[in-house]
Amino acid sequence: MKLSVFAFQLTILFAASVTAAEIRFTIDDAVKMAFTNNLDLQAAAYRIDEARASVWQAGRLANPELETDFEPNIRGREYSFRVGFNQRFPVTSRLRLERQLSRLHVKVAEAEVNDFRRKLSFEVRTAAVGVAALDEIIRLQEQQLQNTLAIAKINTEAAKVGEASEIDSAHLELAADHVRLQQTQIQLQRTEANRNLLGLLGLTNQLVLSIEDALPLPQPDSVPVIEADSSVYSSPQARINAAQEAIKLSKANQWDDIGVGLFTGIDRREDLPAGLQTDHTVGLRVSIPIPLWNRRKGNVAEAEATFSRLEKEAAAFKQHLTQEKVLAQEQMMAASKTLITIREQLLPKARQLEERLTVLHKEGQTTFTDILRARERRFDLESAEINARRDYQIAKARLMAATGNILGLNP
């Protein structure tokens, strides 16, 4: 039964108190749950909040300065007192560029989170498919074990009355023990895969996750031909846009801010024979920094080098996704052909051989060991069929990730 994310969350809460409770859901449900609960994704989302907070701070004038100056004459009654107000102003468009760059950093953070979601979707789908494939193998092994035990019981009863060989019974017991050993190994893999999927989904409960409809049979040669969504390239492009603005800002920072100040003062001077005189002054002060020793050319060169590096990284990223897309399509095609070969050619032959050997054994023309060997080959082929379906779905998840289609691709 396909559950919505909300319903799935309610189910999780209900099952949390039950030890080893089994939760069934689809792969799309798992991806949506990971988008809601994955702790790494939640941590990455705070980068957006950090970038938005920096927008509030960017592009602000420096705080003004209040200056006072008092100079008394320690040998007389003369003194001077001044108070001033200074403010620094940029001579370039530095503040506007800072605001623009901080807004671009928000876009970078959003693009990085979206890229994280794309990668997380692939990890969840791969893990979920792996769990479903192991469940199929476990069911197949259980079927194999029950089949072997049933035959062993019949053979043991027949051996008691001399109608069957005790050697055949020993072979059957050994075969059953071998299947049990394989079951133990697969169960360990299943436990590890379940724990990995729980971590991706942000769940820490002792839950057993069961995936529905995770390994459907693909249509013959069903490899979709789709173009990548433009949003898949948003992360490297956002970094490039920010780097371009950073170059402009580094050039604007080559000129320091000028300082403008207003001041007023009082001077008390002894002026004989008139005595103490008080003078009031008002003035304007301007300070202009001279870029003589430090023109910050290194900062400009660094920003330009960063821009060049990001351009190359964006090209490499695009090339990587193109290669991933081609590889995924090739893997889907190979898995599809393997499935056709196993289901239409090899498995029918294996079943016919097993049936033929069973008839010959009843006629005393072959040994029971030959039947067991044929049955093992059939189960090996059935396991290979499950693995081929798993490989097809993993390749499909890779194709979805490479093209930016997180949900909704159903080839």
C-alpha positions as CSV (number, residue, x, y, z in Angstrom):
1,M,0.0,0.0,0.0
2,K,1.4,3.3,-1.0
3,L,1.5,5.8,1.8
4,S,1.8,9.6,1.7
5,V,4.7,11.1,3.6
6,F,2.3,12.3,6.3
7,A,0.7,8.9,6.7
8,F,4.1,7.3,6.7
9,Q,5.3,9.6,9.5
10,L,2.2,8.7,11.6
11,T,3.0,5.0,10.9
12,I,6.6,5.5,12.1
13,L,5.4,7.2,15.3
14,F,2.9,4.4,15.9
15,A,5.5,1.7,15.3
16,A,8.3,3.4,17.3
17,S,7.2,1.6,20.5
18,V,7.2,-1.8,18.9
19,T,10.5,-3.7,18.7
20,A,11.6,-4.6,15.2
21,A,8.3,-3.2,13.7
22,E,8.0,-3.6,9.9
23,I,7.1,-0.6,7.9
24,R,6.2,-1.0,4.2
25,F,6.4,1.9,1.7
26,T,7.5,2.7,-1.9
27,I,10.8,4.1,-3.0
28,D,9.2,7.5,-3.8
29,D,7.9,7.5,-0.2
30,A,11.4,6.8,1.0
31,V,12.8,9.7,-1.0
32,K,10.2,12.1,0.4
33,M,10.8,10.9,3.9
34,A,14.5,11.5,3.5
35,F,13.9,15.0,2.3
36,T,11.9,15.6,5.5
37,N,14.0,13.8,8.1
38,N,17.6,13.4,6.9
39,L,19.8,15.1,9.4
40,D,22.6,15.9,6.9
41,L,20.0,17.6,4.6
42,Q,18.6,19.5,7.6
43,A,22.1,20.7,8.5
44,A,22.8,21.7,4.9
45,A,19.5,23.7,4.8
46,Y,20.9,26.0,7.5
47,R,23.4,27.3,4.9
48,I,20.5,29.1,3.3
49,D,19.6,30.8,6.6
50,E,23.2,31.7,7.1
51,A,23.4,33.3,3.6
52,R,20.1,35.1,4.2
53,A,21.4,36.5,7.5
54,S,24.5,37.8,5.7
55,V,22.2,39.8,3.4
56,W,21.0,41.8,6.3
57,Q,24.5,42.7,7.2
58,A,26.0,43.3,3.8
59,G,26.3,46.8,2.2
60,R,26.1,48.9,5.4
61,L,28.1,52.0,6.1
62,A,30.7,51.9,8.8
63,N,29.5,53.2,12.1
64,P,30.2,57.0,12.7
65,E,32.8,58.1,15.1
66,L,32.5,60.8,17.8
67,E,35.8,62.6,18.6
68,T,36.6,64.9,21.5
69,D,39.7,66.9,22.2
70,F,40.5,68.9,25.4
71,E,43.8,70.7,25.8
72,P,44.1,72.7,29.1
73,N,47.1,75.0,29.8
74,I,48.4,73.7,33.1
75,R,50.1,77.1,33.8
76,G,47.1,79.3,33.3
77,R,43.5,79.5,32.6
78,E,43.7,78.9,28.9
79,Y,42.3,75.8,27.2
80,S,40.8,74.5,24.0
81,F,38.0,72.0,23.5
82,R,36.7,70.3,20.3
83,V,34.1,67.8,19.5
84,G,33.6,66.2,16.1
85,F,31.5,63.8,14.2
86,N,33.2,61.6,11.5
87,Q,31.7,59.3,8.9
88,R,33.4,57.2,6.2
89,F,31.9,56.9,2.8
90,P,33.0,54.6,-0.1
91,V,34.1,56.2,-3.3
92,T,33.2,53.2,-5.3
93,S,30.0,51.0,-5.6
94,R,31.4,48.7,-2.9
95,L,28.2,48.7,-0.8
96,R,26.0,47.9,-3.7
97,L,28.3,45.1,-4.8
98,E,28.4,43.7,-1.3
99,R,24.6,43.5,-1.2
100,Q,24.5,41.9,-4.6
101,L,27.2,39.4,-3.7
102,S,25.4,38.4,-0.5
103,R,22.2,37.8,-2.5
104,L,24.1,35.6,-4.9
105,H,25.4,33.7,-2.0
106,V,21.8,32.9,-1.0
107,K,21.3,31.5,-4.5
108,V,24.5,29.4,-4.1
109,A,23.3,28.0,-0.9
110,E,19.9,27.1,-2.3
111,A,21.5,25.5,-5.3
112,E,23.9,23.5,-3.1
113,V,21.0,22.2,-1.0
114,N,19.1,21.2,-4.2
115,D,22.2,19.4,-5.4
116,F,22.4,17.6,-2.0
117,R,18.8,16.5,-2.4
118,R,19.6,15.1,-5.9
119,K,22.5,13.1,-4.4
120,L,20.5,12.0,-1.4
121,S,17.7,10.8,-3.7
122,F,20.2,8.6,-5.5
123,E,21.5,7.2,-2.3
124,V,18.1,6.5,-0.9
125,R,16.9,4.8,-4.1
126,T,20.0,2.7,-4.3
127,A,19.7,1.6,-0.7
128,A,16.0,0.9,-1.0
129,V,16.5,-1.2,-4.1
130,G,19.3,-3.1,-2.3
131,V,16.9,-3.9,0.6
132,A,14.2,-5.0,-1.7
133,A,16.6,-7.3,-3.6
134,L,17.9,-8.9,-0.4
135,D,14.3,-9.5,0.6
136,E,13.7,-11.3,-2.7
137,I,16.8,-13.4,-2.2
138,I,15.7,-14.3,1.3
139,R,12.3,-15.4,0.0
140,L,14.0,-17.4,-2.7
141,Q,16.3,-19.1,-0.2
142,E,13.3,-19.9,2.1
143,Q,11.5,-21.4,-0.8
144,Q,14.6,-23.4,-1.7
145,L,15.0,-24.6,1.9
146,Q,11.4,-25.6,2.3
147,N,11.6,-27.5,-1.0
148,T,14.7,-29.3,0.0
149,L,13.3,-30.2,3.5
150,A,10.1,-31.5,1.9
151,I,12.0,-33.8,-0.5
152,A,14.4,-34.9,2.3
153,K,11.4,-35.9,4.5
154,I,9.9,-38.0,1.6
155,N,13.3,-39.5,0.8
156,T,14.0,-40.4,4.5
157,E,10.6,-42.2,4.8
158,A,11.3,-44.0,1.6
159,A,14.8,-45.0,2.8
160,K,13.4,-46.6,5.9
161,V,11.5,-49.1,3.7
162,G,14.4,-49.6,1.3
163,E,12.8,-47.6,-1.5
164,A,15.4,-44.8,-1.5
165,S,19.1,-44.3,-0.8
166,E,20.4,-43.1,2.5
167,I,23.1,-41.3,0.6
168,D,20.5,-39.2,-1.1
169,S,19.1,-38.3,2.3
170,A,22.6,-37.2,3.4
171,H,23.0,-35.1,0.3
172,L,19.7,-33.4,1.0
173,E,20.6,-32.7,4.6
174,L,23.9,-31.2,3.5
175,A,22.1,-29.1,0.9
176,A,19.6,-27.8,3.5
177,D,22.5,-26.9,5.8
178,H,24.2,-25.0,3.0
179,V,21.0,-23.0,2.4
180,R,20.8,-22.2,6.1
181,L,24.3,-20.9,6.0
182,Q,23.5,-18.7,3.0
183,Q,20.4,-17.4,4.8
184,T,22.6,-16.4,7.8
185,Q,24.9,-14.5,5.5
186,I,22.1,-12.8,3.6
187,Q,20.3,-11.8,6.8
188,L,23.5,-10.0,8.1
189,Q,23.6,-8.1,4.8
190,R,19.9,-7.3,5.1
191,T,20.4,-6.0,8.7
192,E,23.3,-3.7,7.5
193,A,21.3,-2.5,4.5
194,N,18.3,-1.8,6.7
195,R,20.4,0.2,9.1
196,N,21.9,2.2,6.3
197,L,18.5,3.0,4.9
198,L,17.2,4.0,8.3
199,G,20.2,6.5,8.6
200,L,19.4,8.0,5.2
201,L,15.7,8.4,6.2
202,G,16.7,10.1,9.5
203,L,15.1,7.3,11.5
204,T,16.8,5.8,14.6
205,N,14.0,3.4,15.7
206,Q,14.4,-0.4,15.6
207,L,12.4,-0.7,12.4
208,V,12.5,-3.2,9.6
209,L,11.9,-1.4,6.4
210,S,10.2,-3.2,3.6
211,I,10.1,-1.7,0.1
212,E,7.1,-2.3,-2.2
213,D,7.2,-2.5,-6.0
214,A,10.9,-1.8,-5.9
215,L,12.0,-4.4,-8.5
216,P,9.4,-4.4,-11.3
217,L,10.1,-6.1,-14.5
218,P,11.2,-3.5,-17.1
219,Q,9.8,-3.6,-20.6
220,P,12.2,-5.0,-23.2
221,D,14.9,-2.5,-24.1
222,S,13.1,0.1,-22.0
223,V,15.8,2.8,-21.7
224,P,14.4,6.3,-21.6
225,V,16.1,9.0,-23.6
226,I,15.7,12.2,-21.7
227,E,17.5,15.5,-21.5
228,A,18.9,16.8,-18.2
229,D,16.8,19.3,-16.3
230,S,18.4,22.7,-16.3
231,S,18.3,22.9,-12.5
232,V,20.8,20.1,-12.3
233,Y,23.5,22.7,-13.3
234,S,22.3,25.4,-11.0
235,S,24.9,24.8,-8.3
236,P,28.1,25.4,-10.4
237,Q,26.4,28.2,-12.3
238,A,25.4,30.0,-9.1
239,R,29.0,29.7,-7.9
240,I,30.3,31.2,-11.2
241,N,27.8,34.1,-10.9
242,A,29.0,34.8,-7.4
243,A,32.6,34.7,-8.4
244,Q,32.0,37.2,-11.2
245,E,30.5,39.6,-8.6
246,A,33.4,38.9,-6.2
247,I,35.8,40.1,-8.9
248,K,34.0,43.4,-9.2
249,L,33.9,43.8,-5.4
250,S,37.6,43.1,-5.1
251,K,38.4,45.8,-7.6
252,A,36.1,48.2,-5.8
253,N,37.9,47.4,-2.5
254,Q,41.1,48.7,-4.0
255,W,40.0,52.2,-2.9
256,D,39.5,52.7,0.8
257,D,36.6,54.8,2.1
258,I,37.0,58.5,2.5
259,G,36.3,60.2,5.8
260,V,34.1,63.3,6.2
261,G,33.7,65.0,9.6
262,L,32.2,68.1,11.2
263,F,33.6,69.6,14.3
264,T,33.1,72.5,16.6
265,G,35.4,73.9,19.2
266,I,36.0,76.5,22.0
267,D,39.3,78.3,22.5
268,R,40.0,80.3,25.7
269,R,43.1,82.5,25.4
270,E,44.7,85.2,27.5
271,D,44.7,88.4,25.5
272,L,46.3,91.2,27.3
273,P,45.2,93.7,28.2
274,A,41.6,92.5,27.5
275,G,42.0,89.3,29.5
276,L,40.5,85.9,28.7
277,Q,38.8,85.7,25.3
278,T,36.6,82.9,24.0
279,D,36.6,81.9,20.4
280,H,34.1,79.5,18.8
281,T,35.1,77.5,15.7
282,V,33.2,75.2,13.3
283,G,35.0,73.2,10.6
284,L,34.9,70.4,8.1
285,R,37.4,67.6,8.0
286,V,38.0,65.3,5.0
287,S,40.5,62.4,5.0
288,I,41.4,60.7,1.7
289,P,43.4,57.5,1.8
290,I,46.1,57.2,-0.8
291,P,46.6,53.7,-2.3
292,L,50.3,53.9,-2.4
293,W,51.6,50.8,-0.6
294,N,48.6,48.5,-0.8
295,R,46.4,48.4,-3.9
296,R,45.1,44.9,-3.1
297,K,46.1,43.6,-6.5
298,G,46.5,40.2,-4.9
299,N,42.9,40.1,-3.9
300,V,41.8,40.9,-7.4
301,A,44.1,38.2,-8.8
302,E,42.8,35.7,-6.3
303,A,39.2,36.5,-7.2
304,E,39.9,36.1,-10.9
305,A,41.7,32.8,-10.3
306,T,38.7,31.5,-8.3
307,F,36.4,32.4,-11.2
308,S,38.6,30.5,-13.6
309,R,38.6,27.5,-11.3
310,L,34.9,27.5,-10.9
311,E,34.4,27.7,-14.7
312,K,36.6,24.6,-15.1
313,E,34.7,22.8,-12.3
314,A,31.4,23.6,-13.9
315,A,32.6,22.2,-17.2
316,A,33.9,19.1,-15.4
317,F,30.6,18.7,-13.5
318,K,28.6,18.9,-16.7
319,Q,30.9,16.3,-18.4
320,H,30.6,14.1,-15.4
321,L,26.8,14.2,-15.5
322,T,26.8,13.4,-19.2
323,Q,29.0,10.4,-18.6
324,E,26.8,9.3,-15.7
325,K,23.8,9.5,-18.0
326,V,25.4,7.5,-20.7
327,L,26.7,4.9,-18.2
328,A,23.2,4.6,-16.6
329,Q,21.6,4.1,-20.0
330,E,24.2,1.4,-20.9
331,Q,23.7,-0.3,-17.6
332,M,19.9,-0.3,-18.0
333,M,20.2,-1.8,-21.5
334,A,22.6,-4.5,-20.3
335,A,20.4,-5.4,-17.3
336,S,17.4,-5.5,-19.6
337,K,19.1,-7.9,-22.0
338,T,20.3,-10.0,-19.1
339,L,16.8,-10.3,-17.8
340,I,15.5,-11.3,-21.2
341,T,18.2,-14.0,-21.6
342,I,17.6,-15.4,-18.1
343,R,13.8,-15.4,-18.2
344,E,13.2,-16.5,-21.8
345,Q,16.2,-18.8,-22.4
346,L,18.1,-20.0,-19.3
347,L,15.4,-20.5,-16.7
348,P,13.1,-22.5,-19.0
349,K,16.1,-24.7,-19.9
350,A,17.0,-25.1,-16.2
351,R,13.5,-26.1,-15.3
352,Q,13.2,-28.6,-18.2
353,L,16.6,-30.1,-17.2
354,E,15.5,-30.4,-13.5
355,E,12.2,-32.1,-14.6
356,R,14.0,-34.4,-16.9
357,L,16.5,-35.5,-14.3
358,T,13.7,-36.1,-11.8
359,V,12.0,-38.5,-14.3
360,L,15.3,-40.2,-15.0
361,H,16.0,-40.6,-11.3
362,K,12.7,-42.3,-10.8
363,E,13.6,-44.7,-13.6
364,G,17.0,-45.3,-11.9
365,Q,19.0,-43.8,-14.8
366,T,20.6,-40.9,-12.9
367,T,21.7,-40.0,-9.3
368,F,20.0,-37.7,-6.9
369,T,23.2,-35.6,-6.9
370,D,22.5,-34.6,-10.5
371,I,19.0,-33.4,-9.5
372,L,20.5,-31.3,-6.6
373,R,23.1,-29.8,-8.9
374,A,20.4,-28.9,-11.5
375,R,18.2,-27.4,-8.8
376,E,21.1,-25.3,-7.5
377,R,21.7,-24.0,-11.0
378,R,18.0,-23.1,-11.3
379,F,18.1,-21.2,-8.0
380,D,21.4,-19.5,-9.1
381,L,19.6,-18.3,-12.2
382,E,16.7,-17.1,-10.2
383,S,19.1,-15.2,-8.0
384,A,20.8,-13.7,-11.0
385,E,17.4,-12.6,-12.3
386,I,16.8,-10.8,-9.0
387,N,20.2,-9.2,-9.2
388,A,19.6,-8.1,-12.8
389,R,16.3,-6.4,-11.8
390,R,18.3,-4.7,-8.9
391,D,21.0,-3.5,-11.3
392,Y,18.4,-2.1,-13.7
393,Q,16.7,-0.1,-10.9
394,I,20.0,1.2,-9.5
395,A,21.0,2.3,-13.0
396,K,17.6,4.0,-13.3
397,A,18.3,5.8,-10.1
398,R,21.6,6.9,-11.5
399,L,19.9,8.2,-14.6
400,M,17.4,10.1,-12.6
401,A,20.2,11.7,-10.5
402,A,22.3,12.6,-13.6
403,T,19.4,14.3,-15.2
404,G,18.0,16.0,-12.2
405,N,14.7,14.1,-12.2
406,I,14.4,13.3,-8.5
407,L,10.8,12.0,-8.7
408,G,8.5,11.0,-11.4
409,L,10.6,9.1,-13.9
410,N,8.9,5.8,-14.7
411,P,10.6,4.0,-17.6
